[in-house]
Amino acid sequence: MACEIKTTCPYCGVGCGVIARVGDDGAVSIKGDPEHPANFGRLCSKGSALAETLDLDGRLLHPEIGGRRAGWDEALDLVAERFSQAIAEHGPDAVAFYVSGQLLTEDYYIANKLMKGFIGSANIDTNSRLCMSSSVAGHRRAFGSDTVPGTYDDLELADLVVLTGSNLAWCHPVLYQRLSAAKASRPEMKVVVIDPRRTMTADIADMHLAIKPDGDTALFNGLFAHLVTSGAVDQNYISAHTSGFAEAFAAASALDLAGLSAASGLTQSELRDFYRLFETTEKVVTCYSQGVNQSAAGTDKVNAILNCHLATARIGRPGMGPFSLTGQPNAMGGREVGGLANMLAAHMDIEKATHRDQVRRFWGAPMVASKPGLKAVDMFRAVADGRIKALWIMATNPVVSLPDADAVEAAVKFCPFVVVSDVLRETDTARHAHVLLPSLGWGEKNGTVTNSERRISRQRPFLDAPGEARADWWQLAQVARRMGYAEAFDHASPAAIFAEHAALSDFENEGRRDFDIGAHATIDQPGYDALLPFQWPQPKGSAPQVRRFFADGGFFHPDGRGRFVAVDAPKVRPINDAFPLTLNTGRVRDHWHTMTRTGKSARLSGHLAEPFVEIHPCDAQTIGVADADLVTIESPFGAAIVRALVTERQAPGNLFVPMHWNDQFASKARIDALVAPVTDPVSGQPASKNVAVRAARFAASAYGFAVAAQKPRALDAAYWAIARAEGGWRMELAFTDTDGDWIDWCRRAFSLPADVEPIGYKDRTSGELRLAFFEGDRLLAALFLSPRPVAVARNWAVSQLGATHQNLGRRFAVTAGRPGANTPDPGATVCSCFSVGVNQITAAIRDGCHSVEAVGQRLSAGTNCGSCRAEIRGIINACLAAAAE
């Protein structure tokens, strides 16, 4: 019988509520939950496509040891034996867990309890180290705790929203929708976007500040000094609730306006305008994300921002405050249970003996780790040099996502014993595991997550566990029992773990710690099943409530005061003749992390189907690159080959490449292989936004595009990128050697039957080759080759995989690579939700649709998640400008 289950989206830190409907036939459909306070029914393109990512293709369904199928008992016994052996021979610091913001809080809790309380090491870190640990460090320095002061409502209540280091439109789309709607209803609201690139977020900006990479500290130091000298600070708040003001002001005053301009890359006029706007607007929210955090000076950047809000007392009140936007769905939940190597559970500090004693007594642990463990980058260095003998990687893909990724892969290959818990059998990391453990995926998991505004929500299962897949907490508890800790890990369900987690947050707290959900310490299974989204804190005996922090002080340092932190603007990286360009990495709209989920959706791959580099036209001209050429990007640590996207959105001297592509989807596009293993000295977060590189045109003798009904086994090409498509797969290709039999190449690449003969042609004048293979009226594969980037109507070519080709004429039309005069070509996908292409949008514009709303009414584009509205507006403006010339 059909049923509806309320759950939470597994993508970004917005934490949107989702309603999953399972039909009588087992088909799943997804819609936003209109009652969830994070999104009120809105979803982004990724959330809307969740049902398309639930198939079992590529799933790891059984435990494996050394590539062979094994039973759970054999696999768990081996994991417990090898970890116990490493500890006995080399001590507890010889083992490590590397975990993930994709885990649920209950999984995270058990992992930290086992490692820090019973193994006795703090060598457990998380991929959240890569996205928000500088924010954690900045919070702890300023507030005495890792506290996000405000709520999402503040973005709508503010009169000025500053977005710094945040492409909100693509990385937190539902918050962007909420902000965009608020600005539409209150046009007097101002939005400032601070970003080296002109991203789609700048579509709603009143001011875009194209800051120099790592210029943020100087910018906000200058703002702090301006606020002081202009008399905009709140001296009563400073005196009553803070310390360190004079020292911070002295550091912030080190540069004059000319120095600030040089350090930030902004004109003096831009600085004055921004400073004046911030000064004269009381209700200000400053949102920051990876562009701030992912820096060798990320923690200082965070504190430079916090200093401005502390100085003006614009914190903890409606429409006011600094706001850290977390990257992953449960990065915040991981912080609550001590998921980082330098933290303890329940926001307690590993450095404090009293906190260690509290946790030890609560857990009944033999000992609690007495010092911070190895942070992510240092952890894999320790794997490489042999200090770590046994490593358990859970729900993450560090061979793709960590800096100096080639060295990380070499370290994992070198490690004597590697366990990987994952949902997919083949990832860049899983291929090096000695033991593979099949985990539950979204739709099968049962637990809680916490979003960026401290809101805890349930993830509920609506699908049966496939094969022998089991929850991550269960895997950990089973290993713990085999290591001799059965009594401490006898949890029967996620509800029991959550209750223990809540009880620890209340244990000897008495208001001394910010994180307290003691109201749920006695929760039972029915209560857990029915748990509604709520914000912490919710102490014992209290009802759920909206809570902001620090409006009246109440900081968590021993003296109760917030601390200004004196920070210095970092020195600008000197120009390096060998590596003269600056690489910035990040996300795109429709893909997530290393594509293990979104790569399953043909719709999500339709917008951007291959790795690319944004490059300014001047830089493209300097290195001899044209739009759609291939580009080799190199650093001292690695290299990648990506497609050129020449655009003035990118600043001269700067490149942008997304971090999603990996060896499963492209031949050489693990962009983090180029990133230096340089980290913030306080937070340990890698610097992924300011990487010295060089670029050159990749000398291909032929370019190719192909479609195939079946996934190719292997692609013998100098460059390839592959993506799901409706009815099959699409591929971009390049070759340095064009000699050989292309028919034979297609047979091998696409596993074509020997008796299937191609139709097509080769134009010796132009050098173009077209081949198509049919079985009956069905297209099996088609290959298009050219000495230049292939001019093929790609979406139309993909659609031919699902078409019928009854006669020879229709089959020969496929080899043309574009539809006939009577068949429209939708063009490159702009709106993923409704698969609307750029040609359809331009046709609507020619027909009189001169606004985003009019295009939406005609084509539905931009009317679901809204993430493409900025792109649609750009197309409209370009078309109207061209028509006016």
Beta strands, then each sheet from edge to edge (+ up, - down):
strand 1: 3-8
strand 2: 17-22
strand 3: 28-32
strand 4: 64-65
strand 5: 68-69
strand 6: 95-99
strand 7: 124-126
strand 8: 160-164
strand 9: 190-194
strand 10: 207-209
strand 11: 242-243
strand 12: 284-288
strand 13: 321-324
strand 14: 390-394
strand 15: 417-422
strand 16: 435-438
strand 17: 447-450
strand 18: 455-459
strand 19: 534-535
strand 20: 562-563
strand 21: 581-586
strand 22: 612-615
strand 23: 630-634
strand 24: 639-646
strand 25: 654-658
strand 26: 691-697
strand 27: 702-708
strand 28: 719-725
strand 29: 728-735
strand 30: 758-763
strand 31: 768-775
strand 32: 778-786
strand 33: 829-831
strand 34: 836-837
sheet 1: 1+ 2- 3+
sheet 2: 5+ 4- 16+ 15+ 14+ 6+ 7+
sheet 3: 10+ 9+ 8+ 12+ 13+
sheet 4: 11+ 20+
sheet 5: 17+ 18- 19+
sheet 6: 21+ 25+ 22- 24- 23+ 26- 21+
sheet 7: 28+ 29- 27+ 32- 31+ 30-
sheet 8: 33+ 34-
end
